[in-house]
């Protein structure tokens, strides 16, 4: 069998890249090892409840994600987040404290008076001449209490990470850029605020979802690809001979040999490393350096009349609180029209903070989540529906060495021009960033095929 492009992996990155290539009339085959598509984006329906596995919300933070939604016919079905989603809490001494935005943070009980006074010192601190971890950057500029009480829980909720493991310019790119440009994060924030005021612009970064969660867009993409999508297909070998890539795989009980001009690897970095190791051992060794945090999710569904939680997005837990959860999201408060008279809470467990907890048996995870919510929120009522999800490798950790990984991949793509890589370990962990990068890779592949066609025509 011959196709122009093979995409390995049917998560949102692989599906998006394949969809964009198909739009251009390029014959494309998507290969997925699992029974269903979507990767870590799934949807579980149980007892009239819908639980979002993976990302609970998505931001309209770039044009790529909104363009894709419009192209697959879902723009009219977007559910925008309730204003209650703007409220967020952080746990301190077993109490939920509302998180205030700057400059109201000066009045928050989350920080002590010395920590608040320490903030004024930030404008006098010189920029660092070297790259730093988040822990190093925040401690240096704002003090350890800000790190422990505010930044630590934020990173646990986004990367499932500890601040010591993530590069500051990866997680807080804007803050590090402000430091370089203005010598101070606070000065940079003030300058950016003035610019927005002069331009009379407001941020358009709004949260949204769909009636069936973000899995609705996964379903639409899979429908568009139809017979060009093979599930339960396992690649046995990837080889390169005379400028042609060959994939040996098993599918539907048969061994298949596929010849293709281009391959897009849209899998997690460790899987990509195993796949390319025979033909690119040096790059494979680099990809193996990408670490992931393990995360478990526990989904709890209640009758809204029986359980009360704050009208908020949810809450995060700093490591210094010594709890067994990273935080919780109040899904039904974010999208009330989606859940009606049902209350849904998603609890996050593990991360690099407590990786061993994410690997516990399902029954233990559910019991742990319920016990923590009982202690923190006073919820004693048994849930009407319960589900869980676990990943040994959930979220890629953008450490200080991640720039080298990115550079090595880009150099390989440019040198050989036939194997490309995409996924949330390339350009950012968010869904919009992943979609944006997948579109970029699809454009590169299409351009490469076009150039090869022109070159071939010129020689005949």
Backbone torsions as a table, in degrees:
resi	resn	phi	psi	omega
1	UNK	NA	138.7	179.8
2	UNK	-124.7	133.7	172.7
3	UNK	-139.1	161.7	-179.4
4	UNK	-74.7	-39.9	-176.8
5	UNK	-137.1	137.5	170.4
6	UNK	-115.4	129.1	175.9
7	UNK	-106.8	123.8	-179.5
8	UNK	-103.1	111.1	-177.9
9	UNK	113.8	122.7	-177.7
10	UNK	-113.8	42.0	166.0
11	UNK	-78.8	-170.8	-176.6
12	UNK	-63.2	-32.9	-179.9
13	UNK	-67.6	-49.0	-179.3
14	UNK	-64.4	-42.9	179.9
15	UNK	-65.0	-41.5	179.7
16	UNK	-64.5	-46.6	179.7
17	UNK	-60.4	-44.7	-179.5
18	UNK	-64.5	-40.7	179.4
19	UNK	-61.7	-43.7	-179.7
20	UNK	-66.7	-35.9	177.5
21	UNK	-68.9	-40.9	179.0
22	UNK	-62.9	-37.2	176.5
23	UNK	-56.5	-33.4	-178.1
24	UNK	-86.1	4.2	178.7
25	UNK	79.7	18.7	179.8
26	UNK	-92.7	124.3	-179.3
27	UNK	-65.8	122.8	-172.3
28	UNK	-136.3	137.8	175.8
29	UNK	-121.5	130.3	177.5
30	UNK	-104.1	130.2	-179.1
31	UNK	-115.0	125.9	-179.9
32	UNK	-129.0	130.3	-177.4
33	UNK	-75.4	-30.9	-178.0
34	UNK	-80.2	172.4	179.5
35	UNK	-73.0	-28.4	-178.6
36	UNK	-130.6	159.9	-177.4
37	UNK	-87.2	172.4	174.1
38	UNK	111.2	-16.8	-178.0
39	UNK	61.1	-125.4	-179.1
40	UNK	-83.4	-5.3	174.9
41	UNK	-91.7	109.2	-179.3
42	UNK	-137.5	172.5	176.7
43	UNK	-137.6	129.6	179.8
44	UNK	-114.2	125.5	177.2
45	UNK	-110.6	124.4	-174.4
46	UNK	-151.5	123.3	176.0
47	UNK	52.8	47.3	179.9
48	UNK	66.7	13.7	175.2
49	UNK	-110.7	146.2	173.0
50	UNK	-117.1	121.1	-179.4
51	UNK	-109.0	132.9	179.8
52	UNK	-91.2	109.4	176.5
53	UNK	-85.0	133.3	-176.0
54	UNK	92.1	-138.0	-178.4
55	UNK	-67.4	132.3	-179.9
56	UNK	-86.8	-28.6	177.4
57	UNK	-140.6	161.1	177.0
58	UNK	-132.5	143.9	177.8
59	UNK	-98.0	143.2	173.8
60	UNK	-83.2	62.3	-170.6
61	UNK	-90.3	-6.2	173.8
62	UNK	-151.3	167.9	-176.7
63	UNK	-70.8	-28.3	-174.2
64	UNK	-62.2	-44.8	-176.7
65	UNK	-67.6	-40.2	-179.6
66	UNK	-71.7	-34.2	177.2
67	UNK	-64.8	-42.3	179.3
68	UNK	-64.2	-43.2	179.2
69	UNK	-60.4	-42.1	179.5
70	UNK	-66.7	-40.9	-176.5
71	UNK	-67.4	-29.9	179.5
72	UNK	-95.0	8.8	172.7
73	UNK	79.3	30.0	-178.4
74	UNK	-112.9	1.8	-175.7
75	UNK	-61.9	-31.8	179.3
76	UNK	-79.3	-4.7	-178.4
77	UNK	-110.9	9.5	179.4
78	UNK	-66.7	135.6	171.7
79	UNK	-107.1	114.8	179.9
80	UNK	-84.3	147.2	-176.3
81	UNK	-66.1	145.1	175.5
82	UNK	-66.1	152.8	179.7
83	UNK	-61.0	-21.8	178.0
84	UNK	-61.9	-22.8	-178.5
85	UNK	-66.6	-15.5	178.6
86	UNK	-73.3	-20.5	179.7
87	UNK	-86.2	130.4	179.9
88	UNK	-136.0	150.0	-176.9
89	UNK	-123.3	153.1	172.5
90	UNK	-125.3	137.6	-178.8
91	UNK	-79.9	130.9	174.5
92	UNK	-142.5	119.7	-179.1
93	UNK	52.6	44.4	176.4
94	UNK	66.3	19.4	175.1
95	UNK	-123.5	143.1	177.8
96	UNK	-85.5	121.7	-179.4
97	UNK	-112.5	128.4	179.7
98	UNK	-63.7	135.8	179.3
99	UNK	-85.1	123.1	-178.6
100	UNK	-99.1	144.8	174.6
101	UNK	-83.5	158.0	176.6
102	UNK	-64.0	139.3	3.2
103	UNK	-91.3	4.9	-179.0
104	UNK	-62.8	-15.9	179.6
105	UNK	-61.0	-19.8	178.7
106	UNK	-67.1	-16.6	-177.6
107	UNK	-109.6	4.9	-177.0
108	UNK	-77.4	140.3	174.4
109	UNK	-75.2	-1.9	177.8
110	UNK	-67.4	-26.2	-178.0
111	UNK	-117.4	145.0	176.5
112	UNK	-76.6	166.8	178.8
113	UNK	-60.7	-44.3	177.0
114	UNK	-59.2	-37.4	179.4
115	UNK	-66.7	-37.5	178.7
116	UNK	-68.2	-40.6	178.2
117	UNK	-66.0	-33.0	179.6
118	UNK	-61.8	-28.0	-179.4
119	UNK	-60.0	-33.9	-177.7
120	UNK	-69.4	-18.1	179.8
121	UNK	-75.2	-19.1	-172.4
122	UNK	-56.9	-37.0	-175.4
123	UNK	-69.1	-13.6	-178.2
124	UNK	-102.6	0.8	-177.0
125	UNK	-90.8	128.0	-178.4
126	UNK	-71.2	150.0	177.2
127	UNK	-62.0	152.2	177.6
128	UNK	-79.8	139.3	178.2
129	UNK	-80.6	-8.3	-177.7
130	UNK	-126.4	160.6	175.6
131	UNK	-69.3	147.9	-176.0
132	UNK	-132.5	160.1	169.0
133	UNK	-75.9	167.4	176.7
134	UNK	-59.5	-41.3	180.0
135	UNK	-59.8	-43.8	-179.3
136	UNK	-67.8	-44.1	-176.5
137	UNK	-65.5	-50.6	-176.7
138	UNK	-68.6	-42.3	179.0
139	UNK	-60.4	-42.9	-177.9
140	UNK	-66.2	-42.8	-173.9
141	UNK	-87.4	-35.2	-172.8
142	UNK	-122.7	-12.9	-180.0
143	UNK	102.6	159.1	-174.1
144	UNK	-68.4	-31.8	-178.2
145	UNK	-66.8	-39.1	175.1
146	UNK	-62.0	-41.5	177.5
147	UNK	-60.2	-50.0	-174.5
148	UNK	-70.8	-39.9	-171.8
149	UNK	-92.0	-25.8	-175.8
150	UNK	-116.6	-51.1	-173.1
151	UNK	-77.7	-39.9	179.1
152	UNK	-55.9	-50.5	178.6
153	UNK	-67.3	-32.8	178.2
154	UNK	-61.5	-46.8	-180.0
155	UNK	-67.0	-33.7	176.6
156	UNK	-64.2	-34.9	-178.7
157	UNK	-80.3	-22.5	-178.6
158	UNK	-102.8	-54.4	-178.2
159	UNK	-95.8	-8.7	-171.1
160	UNK	61.8	33.4	-167.2
161	UNK	-124.1	165.5	169.3
162	UNK	-97.0	146.3	-177.4
163	UNK	-58.8	-24.8	179.6
164	UNK	-71.0	-15.2	-173.8
165	UNK	-102.2	-7.8	-173.8
166	UNK	-116.6	137.8	177.6
167	UNK	-72.6	137.1	-178.8
168	UNK	-61.1	-39.9	-177.6
169	UNK	-77.6	-2.9	172.8
170	UNK	-94.8	-44.5	-177.5
171	UNK	-85.6	-33.4	-177.8
172	UNK	-129.9	60.6	-175.5
173	UNK	-59.6	-42.4	-178.4
174	UNK	-64.3	-41.1	-179.3
175	UNK	-64.1	-41.9	179.5
176	UNK	-69.5	-32.3	176.8
177	UNK	-68.5	-39.2	176.6
178	UNK	-62.1	-41.3	179.8
179	UNK	-59.7	-44.5	-178.8
180	UNK	-67.8	-40.7	-174.0
181	UNK	-78.7	-37.0	-172.9
182	UNK	-118.6	-3.1	-179.1
183	UNK	78.2	0.8	-176.9
184	UNK	-161.4	140.7	175.9
185	UNK	-69.3	-41.9	-179.1
186	UNK	-64.2	-42.8	177.8
187	UNK	-63.3	-39.9	178.4
188	UNK	-64.9	-40.5	178.6
189	UNK	-64.3	-40.5	178.8
190	UNK	-65.0	-42.2	178.8
191	UNK	-63.1	-43.4	179.6
192	UNK	-64.3	-37.7	177.8
193	UNK	-64.2	-42.6	179.0
194	UNK	-63.4	-39.4	179.2
195	UNK	-63.6	-43.5	178.7
196	UNK	-64.0	-38.4	179.6
197	UNK	-65.4	-42.6	179.0
198	UNK	-65.4	-35.5	179.9
199	UNK	-84.3	-6.3	-179.1
200	UNK	53.8	42.1	-179.1
201	UNK	-108.7	146.1	173.6
202	UNK	-118.2	150.2	179.8
203	UNK	-63.6	138.2	179.4
204	UNK	-102.4	13.7	-177.3
205	UNK	-77.2	87.5	179.4
206	UNK	-108.6	146.7	177.3
207	UNK	-83.4	146.0	178.4
208	UNK	-151.9	168.1	174.3
209	UNK	-156.8	-164.3	177.5
210	UNK	-134.1	172.3	-177.7
211	UNK	-57.7	-36.5	179.3
212	UNK	-101.8	18.6	-176.2
213	UNK	79.5	-177.3	-178.2
214	UNK	-68.5	-10.2	176.6
215	UNK	-64.4	-17.6	176.9
216	UNK	-59.0	-38.5	-179.8
217	UNK	-74.5	-30.6	174.5
218	UNK	-62.2	-44.7	178.9
219	UNK	-60.3	-44.7	180.0
220	UNK	-62.2	-43.4	179.8
221	UNK	-63.9	-42.4	178.9
222	UNK	-62.9	-38.6	178.0
223	UNK	-64.3	-38.6	179.9
224	UNK	-66.5	-31.5	-178.0
225	UNK	-85.9	-28.7	173.4
226	UNK	46.4	-118.9	-174.4
227	UNK	-68.6	-9.2	177.8
228	UNK	-84.6	9.5	-178.9
229	UNK	-122.6	119.4	179.2
230	UNK	-112.0	118.5	173.6
231	UNK	-95.0	162.6	-176.0
232	UNK	52.6	41.3	176.8
233	UNK	-111.4	124.4	-172.4
234	UNK	-116.3	119.5	179.3
235	UNK	-75.8	124.3	178.6
236	UNK	-92.6	-34.1	-178.4
237	UNK	-159.3	146.3	173.8
238	UNK	-125.4	120.5	-177.8
239	UNK	-129.7	161.6	178.5
240	UNK	-126.5	121.5	-179.5
241	UNK	-137.3	121.8	177.0
242	UNK	53.4	41.0	176.9
243	UNK	79.8	3.9	179.4
244	UNK	-114.9	135.1	176.2
245	UNK	-91.3	137.6	178.0
246	UNK	-123.7	133.0	176.3
247	UNK	-117.3	125.1	172.8
248	UNK	-100.5	125.6	-176.7
249	UNK	-147.1	162.9	174.7
250	UNK	-111.2	136.4	179.8
251	UNK	-155.2	131.5	178.9
252	UNK	55.0	37.2	176.6
253	UNK	80.6	6.3	-177.2
254	UNK	-125.5	151.6	173.9
255	UNK	-90.6	131.0	-177.1
256	UNK	-120.8	144.7	172.1
257	UNK	-118.1	118.2	-175.8
258	UNK	-115.7	129.8	174.5
259	UNK	-103.4	136.1	-177.4
260	UNK	-149.9	158.0	177.7
261	UNK	-86.9	-32.1	-176.5
262	UNK	-136.1	147.7	173.8
263	UNK	-128.6	132.3	171.9
264	UNK	-110.1	118.3	178.6
265	UNK	-93.5	110.3	-176.8
266	UNK	-117.1	52.0	-179.3
267	UNK	-117.8	168.9	170.5
268	UNK	-57.2	155.0	-175.4
269	UNK	-56.3	-42.2	179.3
270	UNK	-62.1	-38.3	177.8
271	UNK	-68.1	-39.1	177.5
272	UNK	-62.6	-39.7	179.7
273	UNK	-62.0	-44.8	179.1
274	UNK	-63.2	-37.6	-176.8
275	UNK	-67.2	-43.2	-172.6
276	UNK	-95.1	-3.8	-174.2
277	UNK	-54.0	-41.1	-179.6
278	UNK	-63.6	-30.5	-176.4
279	UNK	-109.2	-14.0	179.7
280	UNK	-143.8	66.9	-175.0
281	UNK	-62.2	-35.3	-179.0
282	UNK	-67.4	-45.7	177.8
283	UNK	-65.6	-38.8	179.0
284	UNK	-59.1	-42.0	179.1
285	UNK	-62.8	-35.0	177.7
286	UNK	-68.8	-43.2	180.0
287	UNK	-65.0	-30.1	178.6
288	UNK	-65.2	-16.7	179.9
289	UNK	-77.8	-14.4	179.4
290	UNK	-74.2	114.4	-179.9
291	UNK	-94.2	159.2	-179.4
292	UNK	-129.9	149.0	174.5
293	UNK	-94.9	139.0	176.1
294	UNK	-83.7	138.8	-178.6
295	UNK	-140.1	141.6	171.7
296	UNK	-118.9	144.7	174.7
297	UNK	-117.4	136.8	173.2
298	UNK	-119.5	126.2	-176.9
299	UNK	-107.6	127.4	-177.1
300	UNK	-124.5	127.0	179.9
301	UNK	-116.0	131.7	-177.7
302	UNK	-131.6	166.1	164.6
303	UNK	-77.2	132.0	-174.8
304	UNK	-61.1	-27.6	-179.2
305	UNK	-71.4	-22.0	-173.8
306	UNK	-90.4	-23.0	-173.4
307	UNK	-130.6	136.4	178.9
308	UNK	-116.1	129.9	172.9
309	UNK	-133.8	160.7	179.7
310	UNK	-60.7	151.0	172.9
311	UNK	-76.5	89.6	-173.4
312	UNK	-160.6	169.9	175.2
313	UNK	-64.5	-39.9	-179.2
314	UNK	153.7	-156.9	179.7
315	UNK	-142.9	155.4	177.7
316	UNK	-118.3	155.6	-175.9
317	UNK	-120.3	116.2	174.7
318	UNK	-65.4	150.7	-179.6
319	UNK	-61.9	-31.4	-178.1
320	UNK	-67.4	-12.3	178.0
321	UNK	-79.0	-13.0	177.5
322	UNK	55.7	45.1	174.9
323	UNK	-98.5	174.7	-177.6
324	UNK	-107.2	11.8	174.4
325	UNK	-130.0	157.1	177.5
326	UNK	-85.8	-26.3	-178.3
327	UNK	158.2	-173.6	-179.7
328	UNK	-148.7	149.1	177.3
329	UNK	-113.5	132.8	177.3
330	UNK	-94.2	81.4	-172.3
331	UNK	-55.2	-43.2	-175.2
332	UNK	-73.2	-17.2	173.9
333	UNK	-80.4	-29.1	179.3
334	UNK	-75.1	-41.5	-178.7
335	UNK	-127.7	71.4	-176.9
336	UNK	-60.9	-33.9	-178.6
337	UNK	-68.9	-20.9	179.6
338	UNK	-79.8	-31.2	-173.0
339	UNK	-107.0	-14.7	176.9
340	UNK	60.6	-123.6	-177.3
341	UNK	-89.9	19.5	-179.8
342	UNK	-110.5	145.1	177.5
343	UNK	-112.5	126.6	-179.1
344	UNK	-123.1	131.2	177.6
345	UNK	-125.2	133.4	173.9
346	UNK	-111.2	124.5	-179.5
347	UNK	-106.7	135.9	-178.7
348	UNK	-109.3	133.6	-173.9
349	UNK	-133.3	143.1	173.0
350	UNK	103.1	-113.6	-173.5
351	UNK	69.7	-175.3	177.9
352	UNK	-73.0	-10.1	176.4
353	UNK	-70.0	-48.0	-179.7
354	UNK	-137.9	67.7	-173.8
355	UNK	-60.4	-30.3	-177.9
356	UNK	-66.6	-28.3	-179.3
357	UNK	-68.9	-33.4	-178.6
358	UNK	-66.9	-16.6	-176.7
359	UNK	-98.7	3.6	-178.4
360	UNK	-68.6	156.5	177.2
361	UNK	-59.1	154.2	-176.5
362	UNK	-52.1	-46.2	-177.1
363	UNK	-61.9	-38.7	179.0
364	UNK	-68.7	-38.6	178.5
365	UNK	-62.4	-44.5	-179.5
366	UNK	-64.3	-43.6	178.8
367	UNK	-63.5	-40.4	178.9
368	UNK	-62.8	-47.2	-179.3
369	UNK	-61.6	-44.2	-179.6
370	UNK	-65.4	-39.8	-179.9
371	UNK	-65.1	-40.8	179.5
372	UNK	-66.9	-41.6	178.9
373	UNK	-68.4	-33.2	177.2
374	UNK	-63.9	-41.1	-178.2
375	UNK	-74.3	-37.9	-175.5
376	UNK	-86.2	-43.7	-174.7
377	UNK	-108.2	-8.6	-179.0
378	UNK	76.1	21.1	-178.6
379	UNK	-83.3	110.1	178.2
380	UNK	-106.7	-17.4	-176.3
381	UNK	-64.9	131.1	176.1
382	UNK	-64.4	137.6	179.8
383	UNK	-69.7	152.3	176.0
384	UNK	-76.2	-30.0	-179.1
385	UNK	-146.3	142.9	-179.2
386	UNK	-139.3	139.2	174.5
387	UNK	-148.4	167.1	178.9
388	UNK	-149.2	162.3	175.8
389	UNK	-145.9	143.6	-177.9
390	UNK	-136.9	141.8	175.4
391	UNK	-136.5	127.5	174.0
392	UNK	-68.2	-35.7	177.7
393	UNK	-125.0	91.3	-173.3
394	UNK	-93.0	-53.3	-172.0
395	UNK	-130.0	126.0	178.2
396	UNK	-64.6	140.9	-178.6
397	UNK	-99.3	112.8	-178.0
398	UNK	-83.5	79.5	-178.8
399	UNK	-82.1	-173.6	-178.3
400	UNK	-62.9	-25.6	-179.8
401	UNK	-88.8	3.5	-174.9
402	UNK	-70.7	-29.3	177.4
403	UNK	-60.9	-38.2	178.8
404	UNK	-66.9	-36.5	176.4
405	UNK	-62.6	-47.9	-179.5
406	UNK	-60.6	-43.0	-179.5
407	UNK	-65.2	-41.4	180.0
408	UNK	-63.0	-39.8	179.5
409	UNK	-66.5	-44.9	179.9
410	UNK	-62.2	-40.9	178.8
411	UNK	-64.7	-37.9	178.0
412	UNK	-66.2	-44.6	179.3
413	UNK	-60.0	-42.2	-178.7
414	UNK	-70.5	-35.9	-176.7
415	UNK	-70.5	-46.0	-174.3
416	UNK	-98.2	-34.1	174.7
417	UNK	66.3	18.5	179.2
418	UNK	-129.3	-19.9	176.0
419	UNK	-119.5	126.7	-177.6
420	UNK	-125.1	161.2	-175.3
421	UNK	-132.7	140.2	174.7
422	UNK	-148.5	164.6	-177.2
423	UNK	145.3	175.8	-175.6
424	UNK	-76.3	3.4	174.1
425	UNK	-96.5	0.8	-177.2
426	UNK	-96.1	-51.3	-165.6
427	UNK	-124.6	-6.4	-176.5
428	UNK	148.8	151.5	-174.2
429	UNK	-84.6	-14.8	-176.5
430	UNK	-74.0	158.3	177.4
431	UNK	-61.3	-46.9	177.7
432	UNK	-59.4	-41.3	178.5
433	UNK	-64.3	-39.0	179.4
434	UNK	-65.3	-42.8	178.3
435	UNK	-64.8	-42.8	179.7
436	UNK	-59.8	-43.5	-179.4
437	UNK	-70.1	-37.9	178.4
438	UNK	-61.1	-40.1	176.8
439	UNK	-64.5	-40.2	179.2
440	UNK	-62.0	-43.4	179.2
441	UNK	-66.1	-39.7	177.5
442	UNK	-60.5	-40.3	177.9
443	UNK	-64.3	-41.9	179.1
444	UNK	-63.1	-42.8	179.9
445	UNK	-65.3	-44.2	179.4
446	UNK	-62.4	-42.2	179.3
447	UNK	-64.9	-39.5	179.0
448	UNK	-64.3	-43.4	177.6
449	UNK	-62.2	-40.7	-179.6
450	UNK	-64.3	-43.0	179.4
451	UNK	-64.2	-38.7	179.0
452	UNK	-67.2	-36.5	177.3
453	UNK	-64.6	-44.1	178.5
454	UNK	-62.7	-40.9	-180.0
455	UNK	-64.9	-40.0	-179.8
456	UNK	-66.0	-41.0	179.7
457	UNK	-66.8	-33.6	-178.9
458	UNK	-69.3	-25.1	-178.7
459	UNK	-89.1	-6.6	-179.8
460	UNK	-109.4	NA	NA
